[in-house]
Amino acid sequence: MGTLDCGLGNVECGLKNLTRTASRLNENRTYLMASLRSEIFNQGFSDLHSAMGNHLPARNPKLPVVLCLGELLVDLVPEPSGAALGRSQCLKLAPGGAPANVAVALQRLGVRSGFIGKVGDDPFGRFLRGVLAKEGLHLDCLGLVPGSQTRLACVTNDANEQQRFIFYGSPGADVLLHPRDIQSRYVKQARFLHFGSISLIHDPARSATLKALALAKKHGLLISFDPNLRPALWPDLKRARTEILGALPWCDILKMNESEWEFLFPGRSFEACFTISGLRSLRLVAVTLGKSGSLLASSGATIRAKGIHVRVADTTGAGDGFMAGILCLLARAGLEKVLDVDFLRQMGCFANTVAALSCTKAGAIPAFPSLKEVSSAVRGSCSALLLPRLRDGSLKR
């Protein structure tokens, strides 16, 4: 390396050589990582699982890459699947709650996930904890609260989105998440924090959520937010809008549906989203359009991704599946890639496919697809889009 021959009088020479060597090593590492990702996408999404292993590493490989914070509840789903509540023959128990749904969907896509929240120490709460444990989620920060009820949500299948759920046990045990339950050492080891707006309705969960956001920002995590507006749970919609908009400065990634966009930004065009004051600090914004697909935008590009047609059984977890698809690709490629229009197309196709497959079975968590299932569905339609940009050596972990 040249440093031993420089002598004490030429330490600067040795340091320069060391710097050049380190730079070459870093360039080689970057090239190798980029080549690996290029090979992954060359093989198609079907080989992502085998090429990168079952799970992506967190900062501590035994702990989650993504932390999801918020509500975990039981959905009561009408049977037969898709039936209106008034015409159903029975109600089927299905685990749910948007942040928990995202965590499970990510786990099935090969991204190690953890859940932060509370449920009642009752049969429903123990049922939910067992479901998440079976999925392999990290549950050190999921608490069971004696004497408090697990929240229930009855799915009505009403065409009016604001009436799609009837909630029981509200407020439930999930609102008892306390700031002392949010541990700095647990948050800082992850790479992403995902949350929704329901944990912002009542204290102490609101204060716990804000503490988690502050810790995530302090430790450099990427923060994603799906408001998942449920009007029936808010004291009034004015406060809901204030709380949701107030959370945006914490965030890097924002996802919502069409009605939520109109609620938050009435009359504003999505194509001009980065001219809206509350959105300028974001890195990625996505709006789901149901069967019509989705819109995705960064400061570098805006795209519309077509929907994936499937036989629909239940749409309850579609948005959460979409969110998991977004986070899955960001965890693998890095947030800086959203400036690339080809990557946005790839992401839109992948996330729409996860969302579509999540509609093929009743309930949210039971329906989320595996990475292999998503890979088979998108093979040939998405996998070539990213290849030219992956080979330039600029992709970062």
N, C-alpha and C positions, 0 to 999 in steps of 0.2 A: 504493500500500500504506500510505501515511500516514506512513512513517518519515522522509522528507525534511523534513516540516513540523514535526516535533516539536522540533527544536533540541537543542543539547547539554544543556540543562537538563531535557529530557523524554525521555532515552534509554529510561527504563523504559516509557514509552508506546509507543515504536517496537518494543521487544522484545515487548511484549504483542501488538501487531498482527502481528508476524512469527510469533509462536507460533500465533495464531489462523489465520493464512493457511496455515501448515504443517499444522495440524490439518485444515483443510478439504481441502487437497491429499491428505492421507493418507486421509481419509474417501472422497474421490472415487476414489482408487486402489482402496481396498477394495471400493467399490461396483462398480467396473468389473470387478475380478477375479471378484467374486461373480456378476455378470451374465453374464460369459463362461462360467463353469462352469454356470450355470443354462441357458444356451443350449445348451451341449454336451450336457447330459443331456436337454434338451427334444428335441434331434435324435436321441437314442438313442445307445447305445454305438457304433453303426456309424459315427458321425461324429466320435468322439473323435480318431481319427488325423488327420483333416484339420483339425479345429478347433484342436488344440494342437500340430500339427507331428509330425514323426517321433519326436522325443525331447524329454524334459523337461530343462531346463537344470540343470546342477550349479552349484556356486558359481563354478567356472570352466567355461564352456559347452563346452570341448573335452574335459573330463574326466568321469568317471562320476558319476551321481547315487547309484547303489548300488554298494558294494564287497562282493563275496562272497569269503570266505576259507575255505580248507579243502582237501578232497581232490578230485582230478581223476583219474579212472581209466577203464579199459576194461571195460564190461559184456559178458560173453559170453552172448548171449540164445539160448535153444533155438529151433530151427526144426522144424516149423512153429510159428507164433506161439502162445504159451500152452501148448505141450506140456510135460509133465514132463521133467526133464532126462534121466532114464533111458530115455525113449521118443523123444527128439529125433533127427532125422536129421543135423543139423549145428548148429553154433553160429555166430551172427552177431555180428560186432564192432559194438558201439555205444558211443559216448562216454557217460560217466556220472560219478557223484560228486555228492552232493546239493548242495553249494554251487555247483558249476559248473552243475548243472542249473538252479538258481534264476536264475543270471546269464543263461543263454541264454534261459530262458522270459521273463524281464523284458525282454531286448533285443527279443524278438519282439512284446512288448506295447507297445513304444515307449518304454521307460525305459532310458536309457543306463547300461550296467553295465560293471564291471571285475572281474577275477578275480585273487586273490592266492594263490599256491600254488607247488608244485614237482611236476615229473614227471621221469622218467628221460630222459636223452639217448639214447633208443633208438627203434626204429621206432614203438612204441606211443605214447611221449611226443610224438614229432614229429607223429604222426597227430592226437593230441588238440589240440595247439597249433594245427594247421592248421584243425581244426573250429571252434575258438573264434574264430580270426582271421576265418574266412569268415563267421561270425555277426556280426562287427563289434564284438566285445568289446574293451575296453581291456586290453592284456596286458603293460604295462611291468613288472608285478610277478609275472609267471608265469615261473619259471626252469626250465631244463633241466639236470639234474644228471648229469654224466658218471660212469659206473661204477655208477650206481644204477638199480634197476628200477622201471618204472611198475607200479603195483598193478593187478591184474586181479580182477574179481568175476564169478563164474559164477552166473547166475540159475537157481535150481532150480525156480521156480514151485510150491514146496511150500506147502500150505495152512497149515502152521505157520510163522508169520512169523519166528520165531527161526531157521529153517532155510532162509530164502529165498535166501541168498547163501553161496557158498563162495569164500573169498578166497585169492588166490595172490600171491606177492611181498610178503608182509606181514612186517615193516613195509616199506612201499615208499618211493619217493622223496618222497612227500608229507609224510612225517614230518620231512624235513630242512629244512623252512621254518624259518629262524633269526630271532631277534629283530632282527638287523641288517638283515634283508630288509624290515622294516616301517618305512616312512618317514613321519615326521610330516607333511611337506609334501604327501604323496600322500593320506593319510587325511583331513586336515582340509578338503580341498576338496569332499568328498562330503557327502551328506545322510543316508545310511543305511549301516550295516555289518551284514552278515548272516553268521552262522557256524553250525557244527554241533558235535557233541561228538567226532567222530573225531579232530579236530586237538588234542583235549585228552588223548589217550591217552599219547603218547610225547613226550619232549623230543628235539630243540629246538622242535618244532611247538607244543607246549603253551605254552612260554614266549613264542613268537612270537604266539600267539593272545591270551594275556593282555596282552601289550604293545599289540596292536591294539585290544583292548577299552578299555584305559586311555586311549589316544590318542583313540579315538572319543568316550569320555565327556568327556574334557577339551575337545574341540573342538565339542561339542554335537550330534554325530550321534545319530540314533535307531538303537538296536541291536536286531536281531531274531535269534532263536535257535530253531532246529529241532534238538532233540537227535539225531534220526535214529539211534536206538540200534541198534547192531550187536553183539550179545553175543559173537560169535565173535572180535571184535577186541580185546576188553577182557581183561586178566588175570583179573579176577573182577567179578561184577555189583555187589558191595558198593562197589568203587572207582568203577565207572561211575555209580552213584547219587550217590555223594559228589561226584564231579566235576561232574555235571550240575546238581545242586542248588546247588553252590558257584558256578556261573556265573550263576545267576538274578539276583543283585543288580546285575549289570552291565546287565541287559536292560530294554527297554521293551515288546517284543513277544515272545510265546512261542507256538509252534505245536508240536503233537505229535499222535500218533494215540491210539486208545483203549488199546492195550496199553501204550504209554509212560506214559499217565496213570495206569493201574493200578500200573505199576512204581514211579513216583515218589510217587504219592499214594494208596496202597491204601485202598480203602473210603471215600474222600472223594467227595462229590458235586461235579460240575462247577458246578452252580448256586451253590454256596457257595465258589467258588474264591478270591474275594477276602478270605475269612476265614482262608485258609491262610497261615501266616506267610511262607513263601518266595515267595508270589505277590502280596503286598500292594503292593509297589513297582511292579508291572507296570502298563502302560496298556491292553494288549490281550492276551487269551488265547484261543487257538483250538484245538479238538480235531476232527480229521477222523474221520468215521464210515464210510468206504468208500462204498458205494452208497447209504447212508442219509443222506448229506449231511455236515453239520458243526455244531458248537456254537461260538459266539463270545460273549465276555463282556468288558465294560469295567466300570469302577466305576459307570457310569451305566445299563447295560442288559445283558441276556443274551438271546440269541436262538438258535433252531435253524433252520438253512437246509436245505431239502430237497435231496436229491441229484438230479443230472441223469442221465437214462437214455440210455445210448449202447450201441452194440455194442462190447464190450470185446475188444481184442487183447492188451494187456499193461498191467498196472497199475504198472510199475516207477517211472515218473516222476510219478504222480498227486499225491503229497504235495508234491513240489517245484513242480509247476504250481500247486497251491493256494496255496503260500507266495508265489509270484510274483504271483498275483492279488491277494493281500492287500497286498503292498508296492506294487504298481502303483497301486491306489486311494489308499493312504496318501500316496504321492509326489505325487499329483494334488490331493488334498483337504486333507491335513494330519491329524496324529494327534489333534488335539482333537475331530475329528468322530466319534471312536468313542464318545463319550458319547451320541450321538444314535441311538436305536433304529432309526430308518428307515435311517440310514447303515449300521448293522451288517447290516440285512437286505440292503441293496444289495451290500455287500461279500461277504456270504455267498453270494449268488446268483452274483456275478461269479467269485469264487474257486472255487466248486464247478463252474462251467462250464469254467473253465480246466483244472481237475483232470480232469473227465470227458473233455474232448477230448484230453487227454494220454494217455488209455487206448485211443485208437482206432487206434494204430499200434504196432509193436514197437519197444522201446527207449525211453529217456527223451527225450534231446535230439532225435532224429528226429521225435518225436511232438508236441512242444510247438506249440500253435496260434499263429497271428498274431492281432493285435488285431482285424483284420477278421473272422476266423473266429469269435472269441469274441463279437464284436458281433452277428453274424448269429444266433448261437445264443441270445443272451439278449434280443434285440429283442422288446419287448412284455411281457416277464415281469419285468424289473427296472427299466427306465429311468425309470418315473414315481415311484418310491418316494421319491427324494431331493428332488424339485422344490420342495415347500413350504418346506423348510429352507434350500435354497440361495439363495432370494431375500431372506433377511433381512439380507444385507450383513455377516454376522459371519464368513464363511469366510476363513481366512488361508492364505497361501502356506506 
